Amino acid sequence: MTATGPRRSRPTLADDLAPVRLEIDVAWGEMDSFQHVNNIIYLRWFESARIEYFRQTGFIEHMQATQVGPILAESRCRYRAPVTFPDRVTVTASARQVSEDRFVMDYRLYSQQQGFLVAEGDGTVVCYDFAAGRKAPLPAEVLRAMQELEGRGDLATAAE
């Protein structure tokens, strides 16, 4: 019990239902002068999970074949606890709020050493036609692969 009410337990990896999970060893060189992992590294870990999501849904291959692929329009991170070396983290990724040309990707980062959620964030991913230099509709085959990966057919019904 805290002064403001009952203490809530911290989320753990076992509670996370995201379809993409990526384990990453913390490198000594990722720590900064404050003796914890530098804040920019968390965004790099989110990026690694995002790219794995794109790989699993065929978005990377689609981009290589058609010049239409994902770009990151916005990214946010909420830091909940510092991470230090040595540790191994697991970052998860899932999609929501899919519309014609974009979707939001959620990330959660768990420390194996600490056993709970240490950061969470999201990013807006926009489909982009690199040859034409403008936004493009999300390819139907990528959307189908996202629905299959997520185990949900309702991804495209969310309003922006």
MARLUM-611809 format. One line per 5 residues: number of its first residue (from 1); for each residue z, y, x of N, C-alpha, C. Coordinates in Angstrom, 1 decimal, padded with zeros to 4 digits. Each point is the difference from the previous one (the first is absolute). Layout:
BEGIN
NUM> Z,Y,X,Z,Y,X,Z,Y,X ~ ...
***
This chain:
BEGIN
1> 000.0,-001.2,000.8,000.0,001.2,-000.8,000.0,001.2,000.9 ~ -000.8,001.0,-000.4,-000.1,001.3,000.7,000.7,001.0,-000.8 ~ 000.1,001.2,000.5,000.6,001.1,-000.8,-000.9,000.4,-001.2 ~ -001.3,-000.3,000.1,-000.8,000.4,-001.1,-000.4,-001.2,-000.9 ~ 000.6,-001.2,000.2,-000.2,-001.1,-000.9,-000.2,-001.3,000.8
6> -000.4,-001.1,-000.6,-000.2,-001.3,000.7,-001.1,000.1,001.0 ~ 000.2,-000.6,001.2,-001.0,000.0,001.0,-001.1,-001.0,-000.4 ~ -001.2,000.5,000.1,-001.2,-000.8,-000.2,-000.4,-000.8,001.2 ~ -000.4,-001.2,-000.2,-000.4,-000.8,001.1,-001.4,000.4,000.4 ~ -000.3,-000.1,001.3,-001.3,000.4,000.5,-001.0,-001.1,-000.2
11> -001.2,000.4,-000.4,-001.1,-001.0,-000.2,-000.2,-000.9,001.2 ~ -000.4,-001.2,-000.2,-000.3,-000.9,001.2,-001.4,-000.5,-000.2 ~ -000.6,-000.6,001.0,-001.3,-000.6,000.0,-000.1,-001.1,-001.1 ~ 001.0,-000.7,-000.2,000.0,-001.1,-001.0,-000.3,000.6,-001.4 ~ 000.3,001.3,-000.3,-000.2,000.6,-001.2,-001.4,000.6,-000.2
16> -000.8,000.0,001.1,-001.3,000.7,000.0,-001.1,-000.9,-000.4 ~ -000.8,000.4,-001.0,-001.0,-000.8,-000.6,-001.4,000.4,000.5 ~ -000.1,000.9,000.9,-001.3,000.5,000.5,-000.8,-001.1,000.6 ~ -001.3,000.0,-000.2,-000.9,-001.1,000.4,-000.3,-000.1,001.5 ~ 000.1,001.2,000.7,-000.2,000.0,001.4,001.3,000.2,000.8
21> 000.2,-000.9,001.0,001.2,000.1,000.8,-000.5,-000.1,001.5 ~ 000.5,000.9,000.8,-000.4,-000.1,001.4,001.2,000.2,000.9 ~ 000.3,-001.0,000.9,001.1,000.1,000.9,-000.5,000.7,001.3 ~ 000.9,000.9,000.5,-000.4,000.7,001.2,001.3,000.1,000.9 ~ -000.2,-000.3,001.3,001.1,000.1,000.9,000.1,001.5,000.4
26> 001.3,000.5,000.0,000.2,001.3,000.5,-000.1,000.1,001.5 ~ -000.8,000.9,000.5,-000.2,000.1,001.5,001.0,001.1,000.5 ~ 000.5,-000.3,001.2,000.9,001.0,000.7,-000.6,001.4,000.0 ~ -001.3,000.1,000.3,-000.6,001.3,000.1,-000.2,000.7,-001.3 ~ 000.4,-000.6,-001.1,-000.1,000.7,-001.3,001.3,000.8,-000.3
31> 001.0,-000.2,000.8,001.2,000.8,-000.1,-000.2,001.4,000.6 ~ 000.8,000.9,-000.5,-000.1,001.4,000.5,001.3,000.4,000.7 ~ 000.2,001.2,000.3,001.1,000.4,000.8,001.3,000.0,-000.8 ~ -000.1,-000.2,-001.3,001.2,-000.2,-000.9,000.4,-001.4,-000.2 ~ -000.7,-000.9,000.8,000.4,-001.4,000.1,-000.3,-000.8,-001.3
36> -001.0,000.4,-000.7,-000.5,-000.8,-001.2,-001.5,000.2,000.0 ~ -000.6,-000.9,-000.8,-001.5,000.1,-000.1,-000.4,001.3,-000.5 ~ -001.0,000.6,000.6,-000.5,001.3,-000.4,-000.6,000.0,-001.4 ~ 000.2,001.1,-000.7,-000.4,000.0,-001.4,-001.5,-000.3,-000.2 ~ -000.9,000.4,000.9,-001.4,-000.2,-000.2,-000.4,-001.5,000.1
41> 000.8,-000.8,000.6,-000.2,-001.4,000.1,000.0,-000.7,-001.3 ~ 000.9,000.5,-000.9,000.1,-000.6,-001.4,-001.4,000.1,-000.7 ~ -000.6,001.2,000.2,-001.3,000.2,-000.6,-001.1,-000.9,000.6 ~ 000.1,-000.3,001.3,-000.9,-000.9,000.6,000.2,-001.4,-000.5 ~ 001.3,-000.4,-000.3,000.2,-001.3,-000.6,-000.5,-000.1,-001.4
46> 000.1,001.1,-000.7,-000.6,000.1,-001.4,-001.5,-000.2,000.2 ~ -000.6,000.7,000.9,-001.5,-000.1,000.3,-000.4,-001.5,000.2 ~ 000.8,-000.7,000.8,-000.3,-001.4,000.3,000.0,-000.8,-001.2 ~ 000.9,000.2,-000.9,000.1,-000.7,-001.3,-001.2,000.3,-000.9 ~ -000.3,001.3,000.0,-001.2,000.5,-000.8,-001.3,-000.7,000.5
51> -000.2,000.0,001.3,-001.2,-000.6,000.5,000.0,-001.5,-000.3 ~ 001.1,-000.7,000.1,000.1,-001.4,-000.4,-000.4,-000.2,-001.5 ~ 000.5,000.9,-000.8,-000.3,000.0,-001.5,-001.5,000.1,-000.1 ~ -000.6,001.0,000.7,-001.5,000.2,-000.1,-000.7,-001.3,000.5 ~ 000.5,-000.6,001.1,-000.6,-001.2,000.5,000.0,-001.1,-001.0
56> 001.2,-000.2,-000.7,000.1,-001.1,-000.9,-000.8,000.2,-001.3 ~ -000.4,001.3,-000.3,-000.8,000.3,-001.2,-001.4,000.2,000.3 ~ -000.4,-000.1,001.2,-001.4,000.1,000.4,-000.5,001.4,000.1 ~ 000.9,001.0,000.0,-000.4,001.4,000.0,-000.5,000.4,001.4 ~ 000.5,-000.6,001.0,-000.6,000.3,001.4,-001.4,-000.5,000.1
61> -000.3,-001.2,-000.4,-001.3,-000.6,000.0,-001.0,000.8,-000.9 ~ 000.5,000.4,-001.1,-000.8,000.8,-000.9,-000.4,001.3,000.7 ~ 000.9,000.7,000.6,-000.2,001.2,000.7,-001.1,-000.2,001.1 ~ 000.2,-001.0,000.8,-001.0,-000.3,001.1,-001.4,-000.2,-000.6 ~ -000.1,-000.7,-001.1,-001.3,-000.3,-000.6,-000.6,001.2,-000.8
66> 000.8,000.9,-000.6,-000.6,001.0,-000.9,000.3,001.4,000.4 ~ 000.9,000.2,001.0,000.4,001.4,000.3,000.9,000.6,-001.1 ~ 000.5,-000.8,-000.9,000.9,000.5,-001.0,001.4,-000.8,000.2 ~ 001.0,000.8,000.3,001.3,-000.6,000.3,001.2,000.9,-000.3 ~ 001.1,-000.4,000.5,001.2,000.8,-000.3,000.3,001.1,001.0
71> 000.6,001.1,-000.5,000.6,001.0,000.9,001.4,000.3,-000.6 ~ 000.9,000.4,000.9,001.3,000.4,-000.4,000.1,001.5,-000.3 ~ 000.3,000.3,-001.3,000.1,001.4,-000.4,001.4,000.6,000.1 ~ 001.0,-000.9,-000.1,001.4,000.5,000.0,000.9,-001.1,000.4 ~ 001.1,000.3,000.7,000.9,-001.0,000.4,001.4,000.6,000.0
76> 001.0,-000.8,-000.5,001.4,000.4,000.0,000.9,-001.2,000.5 ~ 001.1,000.4,000.6,001.0,-001.0,000.4,001.4,000.5,-000.2 ~ 000.8,-000.8,-000.6,001.4,000.3,-000.1,000.8,-000.9,000.9 ~ 000.7,000.6,001.0,000.7,-000.8,001.0,001.4,-000.2,-000.6 ~ 000.4,-001.3,000.0,001.3,-000.4,-000.5,001.0,-000.4,001.0
81> -000.4,-000.5,001.2,000.9,-000.4,001.0,-000.8,-000.1,001.3 ~ 000.6,000.4,001.1,-000.8,-000.1,001.3,-000.2,-001.4,000.5 ~ -001.1,-000.2,000.7,-000.3,-001.3,000.6,000.1,000.1,001.5 ~ 000.5,-001.0,000.6,000.1,000.1,001.5,-000.5,-001.3,000.6 ~ -000.3,000.0,001.3,-000.4,-001.1,000.8,001.2,-000.8,000.4
86> 000.1,-001.3,000.0,-001.1,-000.9,-000.5,000.2,-000.2,-001.5 ~ -001.2,-000.3,-000.6,000.0,-000.3,-001.5,-001.4,-000.4,-000.3 ~ -000.1,-000.6,-001.1,-001.3,-000.4,-000.6,000.0,000.6,-001.4 ~ -001.0,000.7,-000.4,-000.1,000.5,-001.4,-001.1,-000.7,-000.8 ~ 000.2,000.0,-001.3,-001.0,-000.5,-000.9,-000.4,001.2,-000.9
91> -001.3,000.3,000.0,-000.5,001.1,-000.9,-000.8,-000.7,-001.1 ~ 000.2,000.5,-001.2,-000.7,-000.6,-001.1,-000.9,001.1,-000.6 ~ -001.1,-000.4,-000.7,-000.9,000.9,-000.6,-000.5,-000.6,-001.4 ~ -000.1,001.0,-000.9,-000.5,-000.4,-001.4,-000.7,001.3,-000.5 ~ -000.9,-000.3,-001.0,-000.7,001.1,-000.6,000.4,000.3,-001.4
96> -000.2,001.2,-000.5,000.3,000.4,-001.4,-000.8,001.3,-000.3 ~ 000.0,000.4,-001.2,-000.7,001.2,-000.5,-001.5,000.0,000.5 ~ -000.7,-001.0,-000.3,-001.4,-000.1,000.4,-000.8,000.8,-001.0 ~ -000.8,000.9,000.5,-001.0,000.7,-000.9,-001.4,-000.2,000.5 ~ -000.9,000.8,-000.5,-001.4,-000.2,000.4,-000.3,000.0,001.5
101> 000.7,001.0,000.7,-000.4,000.1,001.4,001.2,000.0,001.0 ~ 001.2,-000.4,-000.6,001.2,000.0,000.9,001.1,-000.9,-000.5 ~ 001.0,-000.2,000.8,001.2,-000.7,-000.4,001.1,000.4,000.9 ~ 001.2,-000.3,-000.4,001.2,000.2,000.7,000.5,-001.3,000.6 ~ 000.3,000.0,001.3,000.5,-001.2,000.7,001.5,000.3,000.3
106> 000.8,-001.0,-000.4,001.5,000.1,000.3,000.3,-000.8,001.2 ~ 000.9,000.5,000.9,000.5,-000.7,001.2,001.5,-000.1,-000.1 ~ 000.5,-001.1,000.5,001.4,-000.2,000.3,000.2,-000.6,001.3 ~ 001.0,000.4,000.8,000.3,-000.4,001.3,001.4,-000.6,000.1 ~ 000.1,-001.2,000.5,001.3,-000.7,000.1,000.3,-000.4,001.4
111> 001.2,000.3,000.4,000.5,-000.4,001.4,000.5,-001.4,-000.1 ~ -000.4,-000.9,000.8,000.6,-001.4,000.1,001.4,000.1,000.6 ~ 000.2,000.9,000.9,001.3,000.1,000.6,001.1,000.5,-001.0 ~ -000.5,001.0,-000.8,001.0,000.5,-001.0,000.0,-000.7,-001.3 ~ -001.1,-000.7,-000.3,-000.1,-000.8,-001.2,-000.2,000.8,-001.3
116> -000.5,001.2,000.1,-000.3,000.8,-001.2,-001.1,001.0,000.2 ~ -000.4,000.7,-001.1,-001.0,001.0,000.0,000.4,001.2,000.9 ~ -000.9,000.4,000.9,000.3,001.1,000.9,-000.9,001.2,-000.3 ~ -001.1,-000.2,-000.7,-000.9,001.1,-000.3,-000.9,-000.5,-001.1 ~ -000.5,001.0,-000.8,-001.0,-000.3,-001.0,-000.9,001.2,-000.1
121> -001.2,-000.2,-000.5,-000.9,001.1,-000.1,-001.2,-000.4,-000.8 ~ -001.0,000.9,-000.1,-001.2,-000.2,-000.7,-001.1,000.8,000.6 ~ -001.2,-000.3,-000.4,-001.2,000.7,000.4,-001.1,000.0,-001.0 ~ -000.7,001.1,-000.1,-001.1,000.0,-001.0,-001.3,-000.4,000.9 ~ -000.7,-001.0,-000.5,-001.2,-000.5,000.7,-001.2,000.4,-000.9
126> -000.9,000.7,000.5,-001.2,000.4,-000.7,-001.2,-000.7,000.6 ~ -000.9,-000.5,-001.0,-001.2,-000.6,000.4,-001.0,001.0,000.4 ~ -000.7,-000.1,001.2,-000.8,001.0,000.6,-001.3,-000.6,000.4 ~ -001.1,000.8,-000.3,-001.3,-000.4,000.5,-000.3,000.8,001.3 ~ 000.1,-000.7,001.1,-000.1,000.6,001.3,-001.4,000.6,000.3
131> -001.0,-000.7,-000.6,-001.4,000.5,000.2,-000.3,001.3,-000.7 ~ 000.5,000.0,-001.3,-000.2,001.2,-000.8,001.0,001.1,000.2 ~ 001.2,-000.4,000.6,001.0,001.0,000.3,000.8,000.5,-001.3 ~ 000.2,-001.0,-000.9,000.7,000.4,-001.3,000.8,-001.2,-000.5 ~ 000.8,000.2,-001.0,000.7,-001.1,-000.7,-001.0,-000.9,-000.7
136> 000.5,-001.2,-000.2,-000.9,-001.0,-000.6,000.9,-000.9,-000.9 ~ -000.6,-000.6,-001.0,000.8,-000.9,-000.9,000.5,-001.2,000.9 ~ 001.2,-000.5,-000.4,000.5,-001.2,000.6,-000.9,-001.2,-000.3 ~ -000.5,-000.7,001.0,-000.9,-001.1,-000.3,000.6,-001.1,-000.9 ~ -000.8,-000.5,-000.9,000.5,-001.0,-001.0,000.6,-001.2,000.7
141> -000.7,-000.5,001.0,000.4,-001.2,000.7,001.3,000.2,000.8 ~ 000.3,001.3,000.5,001.3,000.3,000.6,001.1,000.0,-001.1 ~ -000.3,000.6,-001.1,001.0,000.1,-001.1,000.3,-001.5,-000.4 ~ -001.0,-000.8,-000.2,000.3,-001.4,-000.4,000.9,-000.7,001.0 ~ -000.3,000.2,001.3,000.8,-000.6,001.1,001.4,000.5,000.0
146> 000.2,001.3,-000.3,001.3,000.6,-000.1,000.8,-000.6,-001.2 ~ -000.7,-000.1,-001.1,000.7,-000.6,-001.2,000.4,-001.5,000.3 ~ -000.9,-000.7,000.7,000.4,-001.4,000.4,001.1,000.0,001.0 ~ 000.0,000.8,001.0,001.1,000.1,001.0,001.3,000.3,-000.7 ~ 000.0,001.0,-000.9,001.2,000.5,-000.6,000.4,-000.9,-001.1
151> -000.9,-000.9,-000.5,000.4,-000.9,-001.1,000.1,000.7,-001.3 ~ -000.8,001.1,-000.1,000.1,000.8,-001.3,-001.4,000.5,-000.3 ~ -000.4,-000.1,-001.2,-001.3,000.5,-000.5,000.1,001.5,-000.5 ~ 001.2,000.6,000.0,000.2,001.3,-000.6,000.0,001.1,001.1 ~ -000.5,-000.3,001.2,000.0,001.1,001.0,-000.8,001.2,-000.4
156> -001.1,-000.2,-000.6,-001.0,001.0,-000.3,000.4,000.8,-001.3 ~ 001.1,-000.3,-000.7,000.3,000.6,-001.2,001.0,001.2,000.2 ~ 000.5,000.2,001.2,001.0,001.0,000.2,-000.7,001.4,000.0 ~ 000.7,001.0,-000.6,-000.5,001.3,000.0,000.4,000.7,001.3 ~ -000.8,000.9,000.5,000.3,000.8,001.2,001.1,001.0,-000.2
***
